[in-house]
Amino acid sequence: MSKTLKFMALVVLFGVLICIRMYEEVLFYDPYLSFFQNDYLYIDNPRRAVFKLTLFTTIRYVLNSSVSLAILYVVFRDYSIVKFSFVIFTAAFLVLISIYLYFVINPRKEDYYLFFNVRRFLIQPIILLLLLPAFYYHRIKS
């Protein structure tokens, strides 16, 4: 893959991640978007449909993870990195969605900050931001 094609592919893939973020209110059901934008420590937990919220959070995680895996492949051109990253994304999802569901079903004001951060890992490609430099450092050291 030429450097120009690789650069264009990365621009498109990062553009997809940006579009997912820009159009999150249109694409996904998430009453917590406006909840956490306000002073959430002083307002009540929003009404929510737990199944629908979990479904849309899962869809968003899968979309972000798929694009993240594509980015990792374009950058490193190594299927073993993609396979390992897939395992990381899957394990992270299982752990995070369990914690997320606990907070959705049992909302307590003292847990809002922790809930906010768990939710952030599910709806934003933060794991990609951790994996890219880790694999880059590993490649340099090898």
C-alpha positions in Angstrom: 0.0 0.0 0.0 1.5 3.3 -1.0 1.9 6.1 1.6 -0.7 8.3 -0.2 -3.3 5.5 -0.2 -2.5 4.7 3.4 -2.9 8.3 4.4 -6.2 8.7 2.4 -7.5 5.5 4.1 -6.6 6.8 7.5 -8.3 10.2 6.8 -11.5 8.4 5.7 -11.5 6.1 8.7 -10.9 8.9 11.2 -13.5 10.9 9.3 -16.0 8.0 10.0 -15.2 8.2 13.7 -15.7 11.9 13.6 -19.1 11.5 11.8 -20.2 8.9 14.4 -19.4 11.5 17.1 -20.9 14.4 15.2 -24.2 12.7 14.5 -24.5 10.8 17.7 -27.8 12.5 18.7 -29.4 11.6 15.3 -28.0 8.0 15.0 -28.2 6.7 18.6 -30.8 6.6 21.4 -28.9 7.9 24.4 -30.7 10.1 27.0 -27.4 10.4 28.9 -26.0 12.6 26.1 -27.9 15.7 27.4 -27.8 14.4 31.0 -24.0 14.5 31.2 -23.8 17.8 29.3 -25.7 19.5 32.1 -24.9 19.7 35.8 -25.8 16.1 36.3 -24.8 16.0 40.0 -27.9 18.1 40.7 -30.5 16.7 38.5 -32.4 13.4 38.5 -31.4 10.4 36.3 -33.2 10.7 33.0 -36.0 8.3 32.0 -34.7 5.5 29.7 -35.6 2.3 28.0 -32.9 0.0 29.2 -33.0 -2.5 26.3 -33.0 0.2 23.7 -30.2 2.1 25.4 -28.1 -1.1 25.7 -28.8 -2.0 22.1 -27.8 1.4 20.7 -24.7 1.6 23.0 -23.7 -1.8 21.7 -24.2 -0.7 18.1 -22.1 2.3 18.7 -19.4 0.3 20.4 -19.3 -2.2 17.5 -19.1 0.7 14.9 -16.3 2.4 16.7 -14.5 -0.9 17.3 -14.8 -1.9 13.7 -13.4 1.4 12.4 -10.7 1.2 15.1 -9.6 -2.3 13.9 -9.5 -1.0 10.3 -7.3 1.8 11.5 -5.0 -0.5 13.3 -4.7 -2.7 10.2 -4.0 0.2 7.9 -1.3 1.6 10.2 0.5 -1.7 11.0 -0.6 -4.1 8.2 -0.5 -7.0 10.6 -3.4 -9.4 11.1 -2.0 -10.6 14.4 -2.3 -7.1 15.8 -5.9 -6.9 14.5 -6.7 -10.3 16.1 -5.2 -9.4 19.4 -7.0 -6.0 19.3 -10.3 -7.8 18.6 -9.8 -9.9 21.7 -9.1 -6.7 23.7 -12.2 -4.9 22.3 -14.4 -8.0 23.0 -13.1 -8.4 26.6 -13.4 -4.7 27.3 -16.9 -4.7 26.0 -18.0 -7.6 28.2 -16.6 -6.0 31.3 -17.7 -2.4 30.5 -21.2 -3.3 29.4 -21.7 -5.2 32.7 -20.6 -2.2 34.7 -22.7 0.1 32.5 -25.8 -2.0 32.9 -25.4 -2.0 36.7 -25.2 1.8 36.7 -28.2 2.2 34.3 -30.4 -0.2 36.4 -29.2 1.1 39.8 -28.6 4.9 39.3 -27.1 6.6 42.4 -25.8 10.2 42.4 -22.6 9.2 44.1 -21.8 6.8 41.1 -22.5 9.3 38.3 -18.9 10.2 37.8 -17.8 6.6 37.5 -20.8 5.9 35.3 -19.8 8.8 33.1 -16.3 7.4 32.6 -17.4 3.8 31.9 -19.9 5.1 29.4 -17.2 7.2 27.8 -15.1 4.0 27.1 -18.2 2.4 25.5 -19.3 5.3 23.2 -15.9 6.7 22.2 -12.9 5.0 20.6 -10.7 5.5 23.7 -9.3 2.0 23.4 -7.9 2.8 20.0 -6.0 5.8 21.6 -4.5 3.3 24.0 -3.6 0.6 21.5 -2.1 2.7 18.7 0.9 4.0 20.8 1.2 0.6 22.5 1.6 -1.3 19.3 3.8 1.4 17.9 6.1 1.2 20.9 6.1 -2.6 20.7 7.1 -2.4 17.0 9.9 -0.1 17.7 11.3 -2.3 20.6 11.1 -5.4 18.4 
